Amino acid sequence: MSVVWESQASVDLPAGVRPVVRVWDGFTRVTHWLLVVLMGASWWTARHHHMDYHRYSGYALLGVLIFRLYWGFFGSTTARFAHFVKGPRSIWLYLRSKSRHVTPGHNPLGALSVLALLGLLLAQVTLGLFSVDVDGIESGPLSHWVSFETGRECSRLHQLGFDVLKALIVLHIAAVVFYWIFKRDNLIRPMITGSKGWRHGALPHIEFASTWRALLGIALAVVLVWYVA
């Protein structure tokens, strides 16, 4: 038997009831899958030399990243960096634990992957904004702020960064598969449904941010992207 709870702490569960806790809000989940789709779109448009569409996908990625950074400070509990980013000691204790470790949201090790992906994506998009191609025709919208040589170096690092990003994505997927097969912890389903099974006594307390707060973040992202573009 399963029951979905809205993450209220200190709830006495009836015998035989397996609680399912809501851990991810809709904005966090949509942001996650938008990043997946837009990374694929950016790769495809660059590979097939559709640079106009590549630029649009870059703008969209920038907007989603701005919102995710905003949501990391002002969003729901599990989306906030302060909730899941831990120090070396917490990561070490997590690695030493042999028990099935269930956390509301990202575990301490997964937090490193999240930070690496967001940081690299932000660097990748930023480099693209200043990049200059060989003939200077297909250049980023902020390339006029730097010299031709600096713009070419940004372009080189932009291409190199994508190779690093691909390796990090493969590692991220491998970690998800590892948790699914060996730790019996499906990380994909909660990012689709928003809910996760809980087997560790008292339910975690998770506060979900309001829609108005999310809309403010979306407006901020749109304004900043419009200014850049």
C-alpha positions in Angstrom: 0.0 0.0 0.0 1.3 3.5 -0.9 0.2 6.9 0.3 1.4 10.2 -1.1 2.3 12.7 1.6 3.0 16.4 1.3 6.2 16.0 3.3 5.1 16.8 6.8 7.5 15.8 9.5 6.8 13.6 12.5 3.8 11.8 11.0 2.9 8.4 12.6 2.4 6.0 9.7 -0.1 3.1 10.0 1.4 -0.4 9.9 1.9 -1.7 6.3 1.7 1.7 4.7 4.6 2.7 2.5 4.7 6.5 2.2 5.5 8.3 -1.0 6.8 11.8 -0.4 6.6 14.7 -2.8 10.2 15.9 -3.2 10.3 17.9 -6.5 8.2 20.8 -7.5 7.0 21.2 -11.1 9.3 24.1 -11.9 12.4 22.1 -10.9 11.3 19.1 -13.0 10.5 21.2 -16.0 13.8 23.0 -15.7 15.7 19.7 -15.5 14.1 18.3 -18.7 14.4 21.6 -20.5 18.1 21.5 -19.9 18.2 18.0 -21.4 16.3 19.0 -24.5 18.2 22.2 -25.1 21.6 20.6 -24.7 20.5 18.1 -27.4 19.2 20.9 -29.6 22.4 22.9 -29.2 24.5 19.9 -30.1 22.4 19.0 -33.2 22.3 22.6 -34.5 26.0 23.0 -34.1 26.8 19.7 -35.7 24.6 20.5 -38.8 25.8 24.1 -39.0 22.4 25.7 -38.3 24.0 28.5 -36.4 20.8 30.7 -36.2 19.0 28.0 -34.4 22.1 27.2 -32.4 22.1 30.8 -31.2 18.4 30.5 -30.2 19.0 27.3 -28.3 21.8 29.1 -26.5 19.6 32.0 -25.5 17.0 29.5 -24.2 19.7 27.6 -22.3 20.8 30.9 -20.7 17.3 31.7 -19.6 16.8 28.3 -18.1 20.1 28.5 -16.3 19.4 31.9 -14.9 16.1 30.6 -13.6 17.7 27.5 -12.0 20.3 29.7 -10.3 17.5 31.9 -9.0 15.5 28.8 -7.9 18.6 27.5 -6.1 18.3 30.4 -3.7 14.6 31.2 -3.6 12.9 28.0 -4.7 11.5 25.0 -2.8 13.6 23.3 -0.1 14.9 20.4 -2.3 15.9 22.9 -5.1 17.9 25.1 -2.9 21.7 24.8 -3.0 21.8 25.3 0.8 19.8 22.1 1.2 21.8 19.7 -0.9 25.3 21.1 -1.3 27.4 19.6 1.6 30.9 19.7 2.8 33.6 17.1 2.4 32.7 15.4 5.7 29.1 14.8 4.7 30.2 13.4 1.4 32.7 11.1 3.1 30.1 9.8 5.5 27.7 9.2 2.7 30.3 7.2 0.8 31.0 5.1 3.8 27.4 4.3 4.5 26.5 0.8 3.4 22.8 1.2 4.0 20.3 2.3 1.3 20.5 6.1 1.7 17.3 7.9 0.8 17.3 11.7 0.9 14.6 14.1 -0.1 16.2 15.5 -3.2 19.9 15.2 -4.3 22.2 13.2 -2.1 25.6 14.7 -1.1 27.4 13.0 -4.0 24.8 13.9 -6.6 25.1 17.5 -5.5 28.6 17.6 -6.9 27.3 16.4 -10.3 24.6 19.1 -10.3 27.1 21.9 -9.5 29.5 20.6 -12.1 26.8 20.4 -14.8 25.3 23.8 -14.0 28.7 25.5 -13.8 30.0 24.0 -17.0 26.8 24.8 -18.8 26.9 28.4 -17.6 30.5 28.7 -18.7 29.7 27.1 -22.1 26.9 29.6 -22.8 29.0 32.5 -21.6 31.8 31.6 -23.9 29.4 31.2 -26.8 28.2 34.8 -26.2 31.7 36.1 -26.8 32.8 33.7 -29.5 34.0 34.8 -33.0 34.3 32.5 -36.0 37.2 32.7 -38.5 35.5 35.1 -40.9 33.6 37.0 -38.2 30.2 36.4 -39.6 28.8 33.9 -37.1 29.7 35.6 -33.8 28.1 35.8 -30.4 26.0 38.8 -29.5 28.6 40.1 -27.1 31.6 39.5 -29.3 32.0 43.2 -30.0 33.0 43.7 -26.4 36.3 41.7 -26.9 39.1 41.7 -29.5 39.1 39.3 -32.4 41.8 37.2 -30.8 39.9 36.9 -27.5 36.7 36.0 -29.4 38.6 33.3 -31.3 39.9 31.9 -28.0 36.4 31.9 -26.6 35.3 29.9 -29.6 38.1 27.4 -29.1 37.2 27.0 -25.4 33.5 26.8 -26.3 34.3 23.8 -28.5 36.6 22.2 -25.9 34.0 22.8 -23.2 31.4 20.9 -25.1 33.7 17.8 -25.2 34.1 18.1 -21.4 30.4 18.5 -21.1 29.7 15.4 -23.1 32.0 13.4 -20.8 30.2 14.8 -17.7 26.8 13.9 -19.1 27.9 10.3 -19.8 29.2 10.1 -16.2 25.9 11.6 -14.9 23.9 9.0 -16.8 26.2 6.2 -15.7 25.6 7.3 -12.0 21.8 7.3 -12.5 22.0 3.7 -14.0 24.3 2.6 -11.1 21.8 3.8 -8.5 18.9 2.2 -10.4 20.5 -1.2 -10.7 22.7 -1.6 -7.7 21.2 0.6 -5.0 17.5 0.0 -6.1 17.0 3.8 -6.1 15.2 5.1 -9.2 16.3 8.7 -9.6 14.4 9.2 -12.9 10.9 8.6 -11.8 10.9 11.3 -9.1 12.1 13.8 -11.6 9.1 12.9 -13.7 6.4 12.4 -11.1 7.8 14.6 -8.4 7.4 11.9 -5.7 9.7 9.4 -4.1 9.3 6.4 -1.8 10.4 6.9 1.8 11.5 4.2 4.1 13.3 6.0 7.0 10.7 6.7 9.7 9.7 10.3 10.1 8.8 12.0 6.9 11.1 14.9 5.8 9.7 18.4 6.0 9.8 20.1 2.6 8.6 23.6 1.9 7.4 24.3 -1.7 7.8 27.8 -3.1 4.8 29.6 -4.5 4.0 29.9 -8.2 4.3 33.7 -7.9 7.9 33.3 -6.7 8.6 31.1 -9.7 7.0 33.6 -12.1 9.2 36.3 -10.7 12.3 34.1 -11.5 11.0 33.5 -15.0 10.5 37.2 -15.6 14.0 37.9 -14.4 15.4 35.3 -16.8 13.4 36.7 -19.7 14.6 40.2 -19.1 18.2 39.3 -18.7 18.2 37.1 -21.9 16.4 39.9 -23.8 19.1 42.3 -22.7 21.9 40.0 -23.8 20.3 39.1 -27.1 
